[in-house]
């Protein structure tokens, strides 16, 4: 029993020891935990005030909080509305960042909603922030909230007020950029040139701009309206000028207008660029009536509703200037600055006529303030054309008089001045140039505040003709051979008569004036014949030629030989002298030759039939019988033929930079003014 009791006691002791050991271990662990918990408790103790402020920022009695509730509700309401609109703006973002071309009306509707939302935000965000600031101030003034909490709220509100970030995060700018792209696409896709037929070209050239479909114009208007509402209209105008300007330039480029850039130093006289001037007039008409007229309507259709008239007229002016209207005007000015000569007068009248025909179009298309540069250059060109044309016209008579001291043609032909000036004056009096020249003179006289007389042009032409006639007499005195002077006067008077008859110049001069020239021709033809070929028949006199036998026959033979020798010498001398002379008019030449043949050949034939045998039997017959009657007729019929290679007859004269008569020497004997 005792042994059993000891065993139980030992077991209890062992268990107690274990328990004590376990308790000791737990005490040690607890002590260690307490050692570590000390710093954490201190940290918690430090954080408790801030945690307390975060968990319970408002420390006030129920009555004070109830009094602040109304103020808080009034501030939170607008803020909540602003937040709701912000959510709506973000909801529009996917649609506004899509392609507007898919459904432009829907896109513009969404853009308008965005604009309205942004207007609401711009008008109410500041107000909502102000109300929230008032509540924060109220809470602070009444000590209803922790000061640190209120400071944090104030800092957040201040950040909202000073933020430069767009309210929509840049969504509106992105949408407007897409609209600009769509505006460019609509213009580019529907801007192209239509073919029109060009004179002298069997193929049509794409020049005239196409018309815009009504639906496209409507879309462009809608885009411009939104751009204008967002102060982006200038960007669309720049796009319009770029796209449409390229189309107009391409249309003009199809006309091959490289000649417009020709420099004054690249040509000597207007004649060398006559074809360019003719093309210039035609191309200018095409440009104004087909290109710029269409573009003017284009600008009106698209831009007229976008702003004041200066907006779309300025846009049209930019397009016209970029396309090359100023190049046309500069080319015309270059022509006016070239050397003066009679042909230049005709070309200046052509230029003026072209501008005058387009005057109403120019005034309508380029009459606005935006086209001031085009107007200025056009006025300058017209002034230069009118002054230049009048200066050349009034100098014509002076230049004709300057030719008076020149030597006449050595072959007795018609001076080129006569041919040129008669044709030239007839051209000025023709239906093409007379009305234009008259208008030019009227304008120039009005600038000088002088009255225009209807007879001014007629008197000037008559004075030129009188100066030409005065030259006839002076030139005829330049020949040492009087017979050649008679031929010259016959040629010149007949040419003047024949070339003027039935023309506008002839109508002006009148029948009596022209008949005088015809009579002068007849007079000088008779004198020419009498003083030259008319003397030959008398050399074949039959006086003293009585045929006797024996010594009388020998005497007759000697007399025939002597007279044939004298005739041959006179004939050869005349032929050699006159073989280089000319009669310019073929009918007059044939008539003159026929007169000479009829006067000489029958006499020669009869003489040879009667007295030729006396000489032909002689051993030296070939010395005296040089021609047959048929041979004489052939030789005489070949006289006075025109030789195209004959040299110029009028030397160039200059007079202080005025019209150079040298130009008159460049025309053949029967020039035609074109």
C-alpha positions in Angstrom: 0.0 0.0 0.0 2.8 2.3 1.0 4.7 1.4 -2.1 1.7 2.2 -4.2 1.2 5.5 -2.5 4.8 6.5 -3.1 4.4 5.7 -6.8 1.4 7.9 -7.1 3.1 10.8 -5.3 6.1 10.6 -7.6 3.8 10.7 -10.6 2.1 13.8 -9.2 5.5 15.4 -8.6 6.6 14.7 -12.2 3.3 16.2 -13.5 3.7 19.2 -11.3 7.2 19.7 -12.6 6.0 19.6 -16.1 3.3 22.0 -15.4 5.7 24.4 -13.7 8.1 24.1 -16.6 5.2 24.8 -19.1 4.1 27.8 -17.1 7.6 29.0 -17.0 7.9 28.8 -20.8 4.6 30.6 -21.2 5.7 33.3 -18.8 8.9 33.7 -20.8 6.9 33.9 -24.1 4.5 36.4 -22.5 7.4 38.5 -21.3 8.9 38.5 -24.7 5.6 39.4 -26.3 5.1 42.2 -23.8 8.6 43.4 -24.7 7.6 43.6 -28.4 4.2 45.1 -27.8 5.5 48.1 -26.0 6.7 50.0 -29.2 3.6 49.0 -31.1 1.3 50.4 -28.4 3.3 53.6 -28.4 2.8 53.8 -32.2 -0.9 53.1 -31.8 -1.0 55.8 -29.2 0.6 58.3 -31.6 -1.8 57.3 -34.5 -5.0 57.4 -32.4 -5.6 61.2 -32.9 -5.3 61.0 -36.7 -7.4 57.8 -36.8 -9.9 59.4 -34.6 -10.0 62.5 -36.9 -10.4 60.2 -40.0 -13.1 58.1 -38.4 -14.9 60.9 -36.8 -14.0 64.2 -38.6 -17.1 65.9 -37.4 -17.3 66.6 -33.8 -20.4 68.4 -32.9 -23.6 68.1 -31.1 -26.6 66.9 -32.9 -28.3 70.3 -32.8 -25.2 71.9 -34.5 -25.1 69.3 -37.2 -28.8 69.6 -37.9 -28.3 73.3 -38.5 -25.5 72.7 -41.0 -27.4 70.0 -42.9 -29.3 72.5 -45.1 -26.1 74.3 -46.1 -24.4 71.0 -47.0 -27.4 69.8 -49.1 -27.3 73.1 -51.1 -23.6 72.6 -51.9 -23.8 68.9 -52.7 -26.7 69.3 -55.2 -24.8 71.3 -57.8 -21.7 69.2 -57.3 -23.7 66.1 -58.0 -25.1 67.6 -61.2 -21.6 68.5 -62.4 -20.4 65.0 -61.7 -23.4 63.6 -63.6 -22.5 65.8 -66.7 -18.9 64.7 -66.4 -20.1 61.1 -66.6 -22.2 62.0 -69.7 -19.1 63.6 -71.4 -17.1 60.5 -70.9 -19.9 58.5 -72.3 -19.6 60.5 -75.6 -15.9 59.7 -76.0 -16.1 56.4 -78.0 -18.5 57.9 -80.6 -16.7 61.2 -81.0 -13.3 59.4 -81.5 -14.8 57.4 -84.4 -14.9 58.4 -88.1 -17.4 61.2 -88.7 -17.8 60.2 -92.3 -19.8 57.1 -91.4 -22.8 59.2 -90.2 -21.9 62.9 -90.2 -25.3 64.2 -89.0 -25.2 61.9 -86.0 -21.6 62.9 -85.3 -22.4 66.6 -85.4 -25.4 66.0 -83.1 -23.1 64.3 -80.6 -20.6 67.1 -81.0 -23.3 69.6 -80.3 -24.2 67.7 -77.1 -20.6 67.7 -76.0 -20.5 71.5 -76.6 -23.6 72.0 -74.5 -22.2 69.8 -71.8 -18.9 71.7 -71.8 -20.8 75.0 -71.7 -22.7 73.7 -68.6 -19.5 72.6 -67.0 -17.8 75.9 -67.7 -20.7 77.8 -66.3 -21.3 75.5 -63.2 -18.0 74.0 -62.1 -16.8 77.2 -60.7 -20.1 77.8 -58.9 -20.1 74.2 -57.5 -16.6 74.7 -56.2 -17.5 78.0 -54.7 -20.4 76.5 -52.8 -18.2 73.7 -51.5 -15.7 76.2 -50.4 -18.5 78.1 -48.6 -19.5 74.9 -46.7 -15.9 74.2 -45.8 -15.6 77.7 -44.4 -18.9 77.2 -42.5 -17.6 74.0 -40.9 -14.4 75.7 -40.0 -16.0 78.8 -38.6 -18.4 76.7 -36.4 -15.7 74.1 -35.4 -17.9 71.3 -36.8 -15.0 69.3 -38.2 -11.4 68.5 -37.6 -9.1 71.3 -38.9 -6.8 68.8 -40.7 -9.8 67.3 -42.5 -10.9 70.8 -43.5 -7.4 71.7 -44.7 -7.4 68.6 -46.9 -10.7 69.6 -48.4 -9.6 73.2 -49.1 -6.4 71.9 -50.8 -8.5 69.6 -53.1 -10.9 72.4 -54.0 -8.0 74.8 -54.8 -6.4 72.2 -57.1 -9.7 72.0 -59.0 -9.9 75.7 -59.4 -6.3 76.1 -60.7 -6.2 73.1 -63.0 -5.4 73.8 -66.7 -6.6 70.4 -67.9 -9.6 70.7 -70.2 -12.8 69.8 -68.6 -13.3 67.1 -71.3 -9.7 65.9 -71.3 -9.2 67.2 -74.9 -12.2 65.3 -76.4 -13.6 68.4 -78.1 -10.2 69.2 -79.8 -9.9 65.7 -81.0 -13.5 65.7 -82.4 -12.8 69.1 -84.2 -9.6 67.7 -85.7 -11.6 64.8 -87.1 -14.1 67.2 -88.5 -11.3 69.1 -90.3 -10.1 65.9 -91.8 -13.7 65.1 -93.0 -14.0 68.7 -94.4 -10.8 68.1 -96.4 -11.9 64.7 -97.6 -15.3 66.0 -98.8 -13.6 68.8 -100.8 -10.9 66.6 -102.2 -13.3 63.8 -103.2 -15.6 66.1 -105.1 -13.1 68.6 -106.6 -11.9 67.7 -110.0 -11.7 69.4 -113.4 -14.2 68.8 -116.3 -12.9 68.6 -119.9 -13.7 71.5 -122.2 -12.9 71.9 -125.9 -9.9 74.2 -126.7 -9.9 76.1 -130.0 -7.4 74.5 -132.4 -7.2 71.3 -130.3 -9.2 68.3 -131.3 -8.9 66.9 -127.8 -10.8 68.3 -124.8 -8.7 69.4 -121.8 -9.7 69.0 -118.2 -9.9 72.6 -117.1 -13.4 73.6 -115.7 -14.0 72.7 -112.1 -16.9 70.4 -111.4 -20.0 71.5 -109.5 -20.5 70.3 -105.9 -23.5 68.0 -105.2 -26.1 69.7 -103.0 -25.7 67.0 -100.4 -22.0 67.7 -100.1 -22.6 71.4 -99.8 -25.0 70.7 -97.0 -22.4 68.6 -95.2 -19.7 71.3 -95.7 -22.1 74.0 -94.3 -22.8 71.8 -91.2 -19.1 71.3 -90.6 -18.3 75.0 -91.0 -21.1 75.9 -88.6 -19.6 73.8 -85.9 -16.1 75.1 -86.7 -17.3 78.6 -86.5 -19.0 77.9 -83.1 -15.6 76.7 -81.8 -13.4 79.4 -83.3 -11.8 77.0 -85.8 -13.2 78.6 -89.0 -9.8 79.9 -90.1 -8.4 76.3 -90.2 -11.2 75.3 -92.6 -10.6 78.3 -94.7 -6.9 77.4 -95.0 -7.9 73.9 -96.0 -10.4 75.2 -98.6 -7.8 77.5 -100.2 -5.3 74.7 -100.3 -7.6 72.1 -101.9 -9.4 74.4 -104.3 -6.3 76.3 -105.2 -4.6 73.1 -106.3 -7.6 72.3 -108.5 -7.6 75.7 -110.2 -3.8 75.6 -110.7 -4.1 72.1 -112.3 -6.7 73.5 -114.6 -4.5 76.4 -115.7 -1.5 74.1 -116.0 -3.3 72.1 -118.6 -3.2 75.2 -120.9 0.6 75.1 -121.0 1.1 78.7 -119.7 4.9 78.6 -119.5 5.1 81.6 -121.9 3.6 83.8 -119.1 7.0 83.8 -117.4 8.9 85.2 -120.4 11.2 88.0 -119.5 11.6 91.3 -121.4 15.3 90.4 -122.0 14.2 87.2 -123.9 12.7 88.9 -127.0 13.6 91.9 -129.1 10.3 92.8 -130.7 6.7 92.1 -130.2 6.6 90.2 -133.5 8.7 87.4 -132.0 6.0 86.7 -129.3 2.9 87.4 -131.4 1.7 83.9 -131.0 2.1 84.1 -127.2 0.0 87.3 -127.1 -2.7 85.7 -129.2 -2.7 82.7 -126.8 -2.7 85.0 -123.8 -6.0 86.6 -124.9 -7.6 83.3 -125.4 -6.3 81.7 -122.3 -7.2 84.7 -120.2 -10.8 84.4 -121.4 -10.9 80.7 -120.6 -9.4 81.3 -117.1 -11.9 84.0 -116.2 -15.0 82.6 -117.8 -14.5 78.9 -117.0 -12.1 78.6 -114.1 -12.4 81.7 -111.9 -16.1 82.2 -112.7 -16.8 78.6 -111.5 -14.5 79.0 -108.5 -16.3 82.3 -107.5 -19.6 80.4 -107.5 -18.0 77.6 -105.6 -16.8 79.9 -102.9 -20.2 81.5 -102.7 -22.0 78.2 -102.4 -19.7 76.8 -99.7 -18.5 79.8 -97.7 -21.1 82.6 -98.1 -23.1 81.5 -95.0 -20.0 80.9 -92.9 -19.3 84.6 -92.3 -19.2 88.2 -93.7 -18.6 88.8 -97.4 -15.0 89.6 -96.8 -14.5 86.0 -95.6 -15.4 84.2 -98.8 -14.2 87.0 -101.2 -10.9 86.9 -99.4 -10.8 83.1 -99.9 -11.5 83.5 -103.6 -8.8 86.2 -103.9 -6.2 83.9 -102.3 -7.2 81.1 -104.7 -7.1 83.4 -107.8 -3.7 84.8 -106.8 -2.2 81.4 -106.1 -3.7 80.0 -109.3 -1.9 82.5 -111.5 -4.2 85.5 -112.4 -1.3 87.8 -111.5 0.9 86.0 -114.0 -1.5 86.9 -116.8 -1.3 90.6 -115.8 2.5 90.5 -115.5 2.8 89.1 -119.0 0.6 91.9 -120.4 2.8 94.4 -118.5 5.9 92.9 -120.0 4.5 93.4 -123.5 3.8 97.1 -122.8 7.5 97.5 -121.7 8.9 96.0 -125.0 10.4 98.1 -127.8 7.9 100.3 -129.6 6.9 99.5 -133.2 3.7 99.6 -135.3 3.0 95.9 -134.8 3.1 96.5 -131.1 0.2 98.9 -131.4 -1.9 96.2 -132.9 -0.9 93.8 -130.1 -1.6 96.4 -127.4 -5.1 96.9 -129.0 -5.6 93.2 -128.8 -4.7 93.2 -125.1 -6.9 96.1 -124.4 -9.8 94.5 -126.3 -9.4 91.3 -124.3 -9.4 93.2 -121.0 -12.3 95.3 -122.1 -14.4 92.3 -123.0 -13.7 90.8 -119.6 -14.2 94.2 -117.8 -17.6 93.3 -116.3 -16.3 89.8 -115.3 -13.2 91.4 -113.6 -15.3 93.9 -111.8 -17.7 91.3 -110.4 -15.1 88.6 -109.6 -12.2 90.8 -108.4 -14.1 93.9 -107.2 -13.9 93.2 -103.5 -11.5 94.7 -101.0 -9.7 91.3 -100.8 -8.7 91.6 -104.4 -7.0 94.9 -104.0 -3.7 93.6 -105.5 -5.4 92.2 -108.5 -7.3 95.4 -109.0 -4.1 97.5 -108.7 -2.2 95.4 -111.3 -5.1 95.4 -113.7 -5.4 99.2 -113.5 -1.7 99.5 -114.0 -1.8 97.2 -117.0 -4.7 99.0 -118.7 -3.0 102.4 -118.1 0.2 101.1 -119.7 -1.7 99.6 -122.6 -3.6 102.8 -123.4 -0.7 105.1 -123.0 1.6 102.9 -125.0 -0.9 102.4 -127.8 -1.7 106.2 -128.1 2.0 107.0 -128.0 2.8 104.7 -131.0 -0.3 105.9 -132.9 0.5 109.6 -132.6 4.1 108.9 -133.6 3.2 107.1 -136.9 3.1 110.2 -139.0 6.4 111.4 -137.5 8.0 108.1 -138.4 6.7 108.2 -141.9 8.2 111.7 -142.3 11.5 110.4 -141.0 11.7 108.0 -143.9 11.5 110.9 -146.4 15.2 111.4 -146.5 15.9 107.8 -147.2 17.0 106.6 -150.7 14.2 105.0 -152.8 14.4 101.4 -153.9 17.2 101.1 -156.6 15.0 99.0 -158.8 12.1 101.5 -158.9 9.8 99.2 -157.0 7.3 100.2 -154.4 8.9 101.1 -151.1 8.0 98.7 -148.3 6.9 101.7 -146.3 4.1 102.4 -148.8 2.9 98.8 -148.8 3.1 98.5 -145.1 1.6 101.8 -144.1 -1.4 101.5 -146.5 -2.2 98.0 -145.2 -1.5 99.0 -141.7 -3.9 102.0 -141.7 -6.5 99.9 -143.5 -6.2 97.4 -140.6 -6.6 100.2 -138.0 -9.8 101.3 -139.8 -11.1 97.8 -140.0 -14.0 96.4 -137.9 -11.6 94.6 -135.6 -9.4 97.6 -134.5 -11.2 100.9 -135.3 -13.7 100.6 -132.4 -11.0 99.5 -130.0 -8.6 102.3 -131.1 -11.3 104.9 -130.9 -12.2 103.8 -127.3 -8.5 103.9 -126.4 -8.2 107.4 -127.7 -11.4 108.5 -125.9 -10.1 107.1 -122.6 -6.7 108.7 -123.1 -8.2 112.1 -123.9 -10.5 111.9 -120.9 -7.4 111.3 -118.6 -5.9 114.5 -120.1 -9.3 116.2 -119.5 -9.6 116.9 -123.2 -12.7 116.4 -125.3 -12.6 113.6 -127.9 -13.5 114.7 -131.4 -15.1 112.2 -133.7 -12.8 113.3 -136.5 -9.6 112.8 -134.4 -8.9 109.3 -135.7 -9.9 110.1 -139.3 -7.8 113.2 -139.4 -4.8 111.4 -138.0 -5.0 108.7 -140.7 -5.5 111.3 -143.5 -2.4 113.1 -142.3 -0.4 109.9 -142.4 -1.5 109.3 -146.0 -0.6 112.9 -146.9 2.8 112.3 -145.4 3.2 109.1 -147.4 2.3 111.0 -150.6 4.8 113.7 -149.8 7.4 111.0 -149.5 6.7 110.0 -153.1 8.0 113.2 -154.5 11.0 113.3 -152.3 12.0 109.7 -153.1 11.6 110.3 -156.8 14.1 113.1 -156.7 16.6 110.6 -155.3 17.1 108.9 -158.7 19.9 110.1 -161.0 18.1 108.5 -163.9 14.9 110.5 -164.5 13.4 107.5 -166.4 13.7 105.4 -163.3 12.0 108.1 -161.3 9.1 107.9 -163.7 8.9 104.2 -163.3 9.0 104.6 -159.6 6.2 107.1 -159.5 4.1 104.9 -161.9 4.7 101.9 -159.6 4.0 103.7 -156.4 0.9 105.6 -157.4 -0.6 102.5 -159.0 0.2 100.4 -155.9 -1.4 103.0 -153.7 -4.5 103.2 -155.8 -4.9 99.4 -156.3 -4.2 98.5 -152.7 -6.5 101.2 -151.3 -9.4 100.7 -153.7 -12.3 98.8 -152.1 -10.8 98.9 -148.6 -11.7 100.8 -145.4 -8.8 103.1 -146.2 -10.1 103.7 -149.7 -13.6 104.6 -148.4 -12.0 107.1 -146.1 -9.9 108.7 -148.8 -12.7 108.8 -151.3 -13.0 108.1 -155.1 -11.6 111.5 -156.1 -8.4 111.0 -154.0 -7.9 107.5 -155.4 -8.6 108.6 -159.0 -5.9 111.2 -158.7 -3.4 108.4 -158.0 -4.7 106.4 -161.0 -4.3 109.5 -163.2 -0.7 110.0 -161.9 0.0 106.4 -162.8 -1.2 107.0 -166.3 0.8 110.2 -166.6 4.1 108.7 -165.4 3.6 105.6 -167.5 3.3 107.8 -170.6 6.3 109.8 -169.6 8.3 106.7 -168.9 7.5 105.2 -172.3 8.1 108.5 -174.1 11.5 109.1 -172.5 12.8 105.5 -173.0 11.3 102.9 -175.2 9.3 105.3 -177.2 12.4 106.8 -178.7 13.5 103.5 -180.4 11.1 103.3 -183.3 12.4 106.6 -184.6 15.9 105.0 -184.9 14.5 102.8 -187.6 13.8 105.6 -189.9 13.2 104.9 -193.7 14.4 108.3 -194.7 16.9 108.2 -197.6 16.4 104.4 -198.1 15.6 104.3 -201.9 16.8 101.1 -203.4 18.9 101.7 -206.5 21.1 99.3 -208.3 24.8 99.7 -208.2 26.2 102.4 -205.9 22.7 103.4 -204.7 22.2 100.0 -203.2 25.5 100.0 -201.4 24.6 103.4 -200.0 21.3 102.1 -198.7 23.0 99.1 -197.2 25.4 101.3 -195.3 22.5 103.4 -194.1 20.5 100.4 -192.9 23.6 99.0 -191.1 24.2 102.3 -189.4 20.5 102.6 -188.3 20.4 98.9 -187.1 23.6 99.5 -185.2 22.2 102.6 -183.6 18.9 100.7 -182.8 20.8 97.7 -181.3 23.0 99.9 -179.2 20.0 101.9 -177.9 18.0 98.7 -177.3 20.9 96.9 -175.5 21.6 100.0 -173.4 17.9 100.3 -172.4 17.5 96.6 -171.7 20.7 96.4 -169.7 19.7 99.4 -167.7 16.1 98.3 -167.1 16.6 94.6 -166.8 17.1 95.2 -163.0 14.0 97.4 -162.7 10.7 96.1 -161.5 7.1 96.7 -161.9 5.5 95.3 -158.8 2.0 94.8 -160.0 1.7 92.0 -162.5 -1.1 93.5 -164.5 0.7 96.8 -164.8 3.9 95.0 -165.8 2.1 93.1 -168.6 0.4 96.2 -169.8 3.6 98.2 -169.9 5.5 95.4 -171.7 2.6 95.1 -174.2 2.8 98.8 -174.9 6.5 98.6 -175.5 6.1 95.5 -177.7 3.4 97.1 -179.7 5.4 100.2 -180.2 8.7 98.5 -181.2 8.2 95.0 -182.6 5.8 95.8 -185.5 8.2 98.7 -186.6 11.2 96.4 -186.3 9.5 93.5 -188.2 8.4 95.8 -191.0 11.9 97.4 -191.2 13.6 94.0 -191.4 11.2 92.7 -194.0 11.9 95.7 -196.2 15.6 96.3 -195.6 16.8 93.2 -193.8 17.9 91.5 -197.0 20.3 94.3 -197.8 22.2 93.4 -194.6 21.6 89.7 -194.4 23.5 89.1 -197.6 26.5 90.8 -196.1 29.3 88.8 -194.5 29.1 90.9 -191.4 25.3 90.6 -191.1 25.4 89.1 -187.6 26.8 92.4 -186.3 23.7 94.3 -187.4 20.9 91.8 -187.3 21.1 90.7 -183.7 17.4 90.1 -183.1 14.4 88.6 -184.8 11.0 90.2 -184.3 10.0 87.2 -182.2 13.2 87.5 -180.2 12.6 91.1 -179.4 9.0 90.4 -178.3 10.2 87.7 -176.0 13.0 89.9 -174.5 10.6 92.8 -174.0 8.0 90.6 -172.4 10.5 89.5 -169.8 11.2 93.0 -168.5 10.4 94.3 -165.0 9.9 90.9 -163.4 9.9 91.1 -159.6 13.0 89.6 -158.0 12.2 88.5 -154.4 15.9 88.6 -153.4 16.3 92.3 -154.1 17.8 94.1 -151.2 16.1 96.3 -148.7 15.5 99.9 -149.7 14.7 101.6 -146.4 17.5 102.1 -143.9 16.6 102.0 -140.2 16.3 105.3 -138.5 15.9 105.9 -134.8 14.6 108.9 -132.9 15.3 108.9 -129.2 13.8 105.6 -128.4 10.6 106.2 -130.3 9.1 103.8 -132.8 11.9 102.4 -134.9 11.2 102.5 -138.6 13.6 99.7 -138.9 10.6 97.5 -138.4 9.2 98.8 -141.7 12.1 97.3 -143.6 11.3 93.8 -142.4 8.2 93.5 -144.6 8.1 92.3 -148.1 6.9 94.5 -150.9 3.3 93.5 -150.3 3.0 92.9 -146.6 -0.2 91.9 -145.0 -0.8 93.1 -141.4 -2.1 90.3 -139.3 
